[in-house]
């Protein structure tokens, strides 16, 4: 008997992109000072989590990934604002 070959359909949900768009919009509504303050606090938290991970004490490993992405979003918005200010 011949085996049937089946292909698994890779379907991507649109929900994660929609969630990310909502989060970045929230950052776009903030001032440069607010974003700088929040970026600084996220980087401090990330620093502490890196030490906890090295010592095997981190409880919420998913928080590391979340922080990394939040930092990237803030830096993206700050870059957009700098470019808009430079253009005029």
C-alpha positions, 0 to 999 in steps of 0.5 A: 500500500502506498502512503499518502503524502500530506502537506501541513498547511502553515497558517499564520494568524494576524492577531500578533501583528495587530497586538504589536501595532496597538502597543507601538501606537501607545508608544507613539502617543508619548513624549520623548521624555516619557519614552526615555524614562520608560526605556531606561526602566526597561533596560534596568529590568533587563539587566537584572533579569540577565543576572538572575538568568545567569544565576538560575534564579529567573522565574518568568523567562518569557519576560526577557523576550517581552522586554527585548521587544518593548525596548525595540519598539520604543527605540523604533518610535524614538528613531521615527520622531528624530527623523520627523524632527530632522525633516522639518 
